[in-house]
Each structure stands twice: as structure tokens, then as C-alpha cells.
Amino acid sequence: MDESSEIRVDETALGSAVGVLWAGGVVVLGLAARLGWGDKWRDMLSDVYIGYDSTPRGITMGAVWAFVDGFVGAYLLAWLYNRFRRMGK
């Protein structure tokens, strides 16, 4: 494989995609908790995401935290993958 066909993961794109998906999941969980489903999961996440609860403001806060959390985690994963990929050559 030549250098022009090197497999590389776009850190920002992966971070954004995972951030949006995780934030969406946290929003769905917050809405479901309003109906009595997933209360324990919501409570667990509220220990990690400051301000997260089942109110509109709390769901928004949780979504922001979740996006940042998902983005940073996926960005670092892609960054590490790209570094290890280069070391393996």
C-alpha cells in the first residue's frame, strides 16, 4: 500500500458523529424518564453530567455534556488509531 492510499480516520468527523449520536441517546433517555422508563440510567448519568435531569433545561444540559463527552472520546480514539497505524508501518 503506498502512502497516498493510507487509511486514516478523520478525528473531527468521527468525534462529531459520535457526539451527535450520544447526545441524541441522552435526550431520548431524558424524555423516556419523564414517562417513568430509565429512571436509574438517568440518575446515573446525572451524577456525571452536571445539571442533567428530565426537565427541558436538564435534558439540554445533558445533551451538551453528552456531545462534548462523545466528541472528545471519539476524537481521542481516532487520533490514537492514526498514530498506532503509522507506527505499525
LINLIN-V324620 format. One record per residue. SS is DSSP state (2 for helix, 1 for strand, 0 for the rest). BURIAL is b if it has 24 or more other ideal C-beta (glycine too) atoms within 12 Angstrom, else e. D_CENTER is the distance of its C-alpha to the mean C-alpha in Angstrom with 2 decimals. Layout:
SS_BURIAL_D_CENTER / SS_BURIAL_D_CENTER
//
This chain:
0_e_32.40 / 0_e_33.11 / 2_e_30.83 / 2_e_30.39 / 2_e_28.69 / 0_e_26.31 / 0_e_23.00 / 0_e_20.27 / 0_b_16.55 / 0_e_15.60 / 2_b_13.02 / 2_e_12.30 / 2_e_12.22 / 2_b_9.83 / 2_b_7.42 / 2_e_8.13 / 2_e_8.03 / 2_b_4.72 / 2_b_3.65 / 2_e_6.66 / 2_e_6.50 / 2_b_4.23 / 2_b_6.35 / 2_e_9.14 / 2_b_9.13 / 2_b_9.47 / 2_b_12.11 / 2_b_13.88 / 2_b_14.05 / 2_b_15.53 / 2_b_17.95 / 2_e_18.93 / 2_b_19.66 / 2_e_22.13 / 0_e_24.01 / 0_e_24.04 / 0_e_21.52 / 0_e_18.74 / 2_e_20.15 / 2_e_19.58 / 2_e_15.87 / 2_b_15.69 / 2_e_17.93 / 2_e_15.96 / 2_b_12.76 / 2_b_15.27 / 2_e_16.42 / 2_e_13.22 / 0_b_12.22 / 0_e_15.57 / 0_e_17.11 / 0_b_15.10 / 0_b_17.69 / 0_b_19.05 / 0_e_20.72 / 2_e_19.75 / 2_e_19.15 / 2_b_17.16 / 2_b_14.89 / 2_e_14.43 / 2_b_13.79 / 2_b_11.16 / 2_b_9.40 / 2_b_9.79 / 2_b_8.66 / 2_b_5.41 / 2_b_5.04 / 2_b_6.56 / 2_b_4.99 / 2_b_1.85 / 2_b_5.17 / 2_e_7.45 / 2_e_6.80 / 2_b_7.08 / 2_b_9.72 / 2_e_11.54 / 2_e_11.63 / 2_b_13.16 / 2_e_15.36 / 2_e_16.66 / 2_e_17.29 / 2_e_19.29 / 2_e_21.22 / 2_e_22.11 / 2_e_23.05 / 2_e_25.47 / 2_e_26.90 / 0_e_27.75 / 0_e_30.11
//
